[in-house]
Amino acid sequence: MFDSVRDDLRATLDEIRVAGLHKPERVIGTPQSATVGVTAGGRPGEVLNFCANNYLGLADHPEVIAAAHEALDRWGYGMASVRFICGTQEVHKELEARLSSFLGQEDTILYSSCFDANGGVFETLLGEEDAVISDALNHASIIDGIRLSKARRFRYANRDLADLETKLKEATEGGARRKLVVTDGVFSMDGYVAPLREICDLADRYDAMVMVDDSHAVGFVGPTGRGTPELHGVMDRVDIITGTLGKALGGASGGYVAARAEIVALLRQRSRPYLFSNTLAPVIAAASLKVLDLLESAGDLRERLAANTALFRGRMTEEGFDILPGDHAIAPVMIGDASEAGRMAELLLERGVYVIGFSYPVVPQGQARIRVQLSAAHSTADVNRAVDAFVAARAELAA
C-alpha cells in the first residue's frame, strides 16, 4: 500500500522544492546564543544568530544553567506521569504561583507547550451555544484550538476594531451564551502589537471575555516586562493569558495559561492536553523560576534589546529595505518572492549571519520575508554587521 503513497508524497515534496518553499533544518553545534556554530556546506562555522526567540539572551545565562544543574540533582530528570496521577512536584506549584503573581492573574496552569495550552482552552470553556471571535492573524495553535471546540467561530481582520465590533454584534444577536475574544499580544510574523485597551473596551461593551497569547511579549514588553496587558494598562481586564517558557523566559519549552481562578480550576479537570500529557520536566520549571528572579532586575536587558531593535530598524530603513513598521524586536524584512527570500538567507549565512526565509504556508503567498529577531545578547557591532551583510547580499542578488 505504501508504495503508491510514497510516490504521492515524493511528488508533493518535489513541488515544495520547485516552488522555493522547502524549509531546510540547519544543525547547531553550540548552545543557543547571540553567536552559534552551524554546519554550512559541510563545514562548521560561527555565525551571528538573528532568528531565535532568545529576546533577553537568557538561553545560556550562567545562573539559569546553574539552576538547571541543581534541579537535576534535587528533582530528577522527568516525572514519567501526568499531573493528576503522580506528576506534580513542589517546583511545579511554585512556578505556577510565581507566574500568577508576575502576570497579575489569580492562578496559572502549566502545559508542555503553549501550543498545547492554546489547544486546551477553547474546547474546555466553550460549547456549541458559545462564540469565539479570533483575529485573522492569530497563531496556528489558536486556530487549531478553536477547531477543537464546538463554538461558533468568527474571524475579524487583523487589529481591525470596527470589524471586531461587527463580529461581536453578530455573536450577540445570534444569542451566544459566552463570547471570547482572542488575539495574539504580538503577531509573530509581523511584529505588530494588538490594541488591547480598545479590544477590552469592546469586550466590556458586549459582555465578552478577552484572551491574549503573549508568547512574543512576556519578559520584555511593558515597563517591567509583564507583556502587552501591562503595556496597554489592562492587566486587570484580560481574563486569560497564554504564553511560553520557550522564548524570552529562558528559551527551553513549556507553556501556561494564567487566568481567573475558576477558569484554571476547570482546565485542571477538563483540559485534554493537560490531563493526557506528561508533566513539564522539573529542570525546566526550576530554571524558569530563576529566570523570573532575573527579570526583577532585567531593566538593562530590556533597554539593550530596545536599543538594538531601534538601531537595526533605523539602519535597514536608511538602506532602503522594506521593513514592516513598529518597534518590536521582530523586524520582518519583506522580500515577496519565496525563492528570493530563501536565496538571500543563504547568502547571509555565507556572510556569517544566520537568518531564515519565511514563505507559504507560514506567511501568505507573495509575502515571503526574512524575519530578523533582535536580542539583548547582540552587541552594537553585531547589529551593524548584520545590516552590512543584508546590503551585500542584496547587491549579489541583483548582480
N, C-alpha and C positions, 0 to 999 in steps of 0.2 A: 504493500500500500504506500509506504513512504517514498518509493522511487518516483511516483508521479508527483507527490507533494514536493519532493526535493527539487524537481525541475521548475515548479512554480515559484518556489522560494528563491532559487538562483536567479530566475528571470526578474523577480522583484528587486533583488539586491543589485542586479546589473542596472536596472532602471534608476535606482537611487544613485549609483555611482555616475552614470551618464549625465544625470540632471545636476550633478555637483552637490548633492545633498548628503553624501556619505560622511559619517562622523567618526573619524579615527580616534582611538584612545591612546594618548601618549603616556608612556610609563615614566613615573617619577622615582628616582632612586635615593631621595633625601627626605627629611621632614618637610612639612608644609611651612613655607616662609616667604619672605619678600624675594629671595633668590632660591631657586630649586634646581636640582640636577635632573635633566630629562634625556632620553635617548632619541637622538635625531640623526637619521642616516646611518644608524648602527653604531654611532659614537656618542658616549655620554658627554654632556656639557652643562655648565652652569648658566642659567638664564634668569632674567628678571621675570617675576611672576605677576602678571596683571590680569589674571582671570579667576582668582579664588575669592571665596566669600569671607576671607580672613580679615575682616574690616579693621579690627583693632590690633591685629598682629599677635593674638594670644595663642594661636595653634601650637606654637613651640615655646611658649613662655616658660622659663625655668621653674617658676613657682607652681604653675599648672602641672608640669611634668612631675615635679616632686610630690604634689598631692596625689597624682595618679599612682605613683610608685607606692606611696604609703597606703593608699586604699587597697591595692592588690594584696598587701600583706594582712591588712585588717579585715577586709570584707570578702576576699576571694575574687575569682575571675568572673564567674557568671552564676545566675540563680537557678538555671535549669527548671524554671517554673513560671507560671503566670502569677499575677499579683494576689488574686484571692485564694490561691491554693497554698503555696508556701514561698511566694516570691517577693514579699515586702520586707525590706530591712529598714532600720532606723535612718539610714542615709537617704533613702527614697522619700520618707516622710519629711525629713529636714529640708531637702531640696524643694519639695512642693510648698512647704511653708515659706521658704526664702523667696521663691518666685512669686508667690501670692503677695508678699509684702512689697517686693520690688515693683511689681506691676500694678499695685493698688487694687487687687481683686480679693474676693473673700476666700477663694480656695483654688487649688491647682491640681490637675491630674496629669501624670507623666505617660507618654507613649514612646514607642520605639523610634518614631519619626514624626515630623509634622505632617507628612503625607498621611500617616495613619490617624493622627489627631483630627485632621480635616475629614478623613474618611469615616470617623466615628461619631461626628456631631449631628449631622442632619437627620440620619435615619433614626437616631435616638430621640431627638427633640420634636421632629415634625412628622405629621401623618398626612393622609390624603385630604383632610379638611384644612390644612395649613398652606402657607405660601412662603417661598424663599425668593428674594429679589437680589440678583447677583450681578456684579459689574462684569461687562463683557470681556475684560482682560484679566480676570482673576486666574490664579494659579491652577494648573491642571488638577491638583489634589482637591481643590474646592469643587471644580466641575465634576470630578469623579464622585466625590462625596455626595453632592446634590443628586446625582443619578441614582444613588443607592436608596434615596428616600422616595416616598410616595407623594411628597408635597407638590403643589402646583409650582411651576418654575417660570420666573420672569427674568429677563435679562435686559439691563439698561446699558446704554452706550458709556464708554469709559469716562468716568468722572463727570458725567452729564447729569446735573442735578434736576433739570427740567424733565428729562426722560425718566429719572428715578421717581420723581413725583407722579408722573403719569402711570408708572407701573404700580406704585403704592396705591393710587386711587383705584386702579383696576382690581388689585388684590382685595382691597377693602370692599368695593362694590360687589365683588364676587363672593363675599361672605366668609373670607378666610378667618379661621379661629385665631391662629397665631401667624404673625408676619415677622420674618427675619431678613434684614438687610445685611448682605455680606460683601466685604471688599478687602482686597489687599491693602495694607497700610502703605507699602511702596510696591509698585508694579515692577517685577524683576527684569523684564526685557527692556523697559523704557526708563526706569529711574524716576518715574512720576510719583508724586505723593498724593494720596487720596484726600479730598476736602472733608475731613472727619467732622468738623464742627457743623458744617452745613448738612451733612448726612444725618448727624444726631438730631438736628433741628427738625428735619423732615420726619425722622423716625418718631420723635415725640408727637408731632402733629398727627401722625397716622397710627399711633399706638403700636409701633413695631420695635422689635429688639434689634441691636446692632452687634455684628460680629466682625472682627478685624484679624486677618492673618498678618502679623507684624514681623515675619521672619527676616526681612531685609531692613529692619529698623531697630529692633531691641538691642540695646548695648551702646548705641552711638547716636541715634536720632533723639532730639529733645534735649533740654538743658542738662539733664542728668542721665541721659541715655535710656530713658524708660519707653522710648518709641514714639510712634505717631500720635497716640492719645495724649501723651504729655506735650508733644509739640503743639497740638491744637487746643490744649487745655480742656480735654474731655475725658480724663481718666475715670471720672465717676459716672460717666454717661455711656460707656461702652460695656455691653453685657457679657461678651465673650471675646477673649484674645487667644489666638493660637500662635504658636511660634516654634522655633527650633533651637536646639543647643549646638547645631552644626554650622553656624555661621559666625557672627561676632562673638558668641558666648563660648569660645574655645574651639569651635570647628570640628567637633567629633561627630556625634549623632544623637538622636533622641529629640522628642518634641513634647509639647504640653498644651493643655487647654487651661487657661486661667479665667475664671468666670464667677458668676453668682453661685453661692453655696449650693443651692438646690439643683442647679444645672450640673455641677460637678458630681454631686451625690447621685444623680440619675445616671450620669455617664459611667460611674463605677459599677452600676448594676446592669446596664443595658448596652454599653458601647462595645461592639464586637471586636474591633482591633485591640481594645484594652483587655477584654476578657479572654481572648484566644491567642495573644502574642506574649512571648517571653518578656519578663521584666527588663527594663533598661539595665545594662551592666552596671554594677555598683561602682566600678572605677570611673565611669563617665559621670555618674551622679556626684561622686566626691570631688572630682576635678571641676565640675560645674559650680559647686559651692565655692571653690577657690576663685573661680572667675568672677562670681558675684562679689566676693571680697575685694577683688582688684578693681571692679567697676566703681566702688565707692570713692576711689582716688584716681579715676581714669580720665579726669578732665584734660590732662595734657595729651593723651592719646586721641581723644575726640577732636581737640584743636589741631593736632598734627594731621589727622585724616581730612579735616575740613580744608586745611591749607593745601595739602596735596591735591585734593579734588579741584579746588579753585585754580591752582596752577595748571593742571592738566587741561581742564576745560577751557581756560583762557588761552593757553598757547595753541591748542588744537584749533580753536576758532580763528585765531590770528593767522594760522597756516592755511585756512580755507576749508577745513574738514567740516562735514555736516554732522554735528552732534546734537542730539535731542536736548532741548533746554532744561535747566534745573540746576540744583546744587547738591544732588545726591552723589554718593561715591560710585554708583553705577553710571557710567558715561558711555552710552551707545554711539559708536561711530558708524553712521549709516553708509552702506555700500550699495545696496539694491540687488545686484546680481549675486546669486548664491556661489557660483563658481569663482567670481572675482573676490568675494569675501574669503573663501577658502584659500585662494592663492595668496592673498595679502597676508593671511595669518601664517602661511608657510614662509613667506619672505621675511616677516617679522621675526619668526623663530630663528631663521638663519642669521639675523642681526642681533640675536640674544634677547628677544622679548617674547615671552610666552603669552599668547592670546588665542582665542578660538573664534572662528567664524560661525555665526548662528544663522540658520536658514530654516525653511519649512521642514517639518511641521512645528518647530519650536517657535517660529515667528511667521506672520503671514507671507504668502507668496509675494515676491518682489520687494520685500523689506529686509533682505539679508543685512547683517550688521556684524561688527566686532564689538562685543560688549566688554569694555575695559572696566575693571574694578580696582579702585584705589584702596590702599591700606595705610594704616598708621606706621606700618613697618617700612614703607618706602621712604627713601631719602629724597631731598630735592634733586640731587643728581640723578637718581633713578627715574624720576618723573621726566626730567628734561631728556634723558637718554631715550625714553620710550617715545616721546614726541619726535625726536630726531629720526628714530627708526621708522616711524609712520611716514615721515616726509620722504625718506629714502626709498621705502617700499612702494609708495605711490609713484615715484618717478620711474622706478623699474617697471612697474605695471604699464605705465603709459608709453614706455620706450618701444 
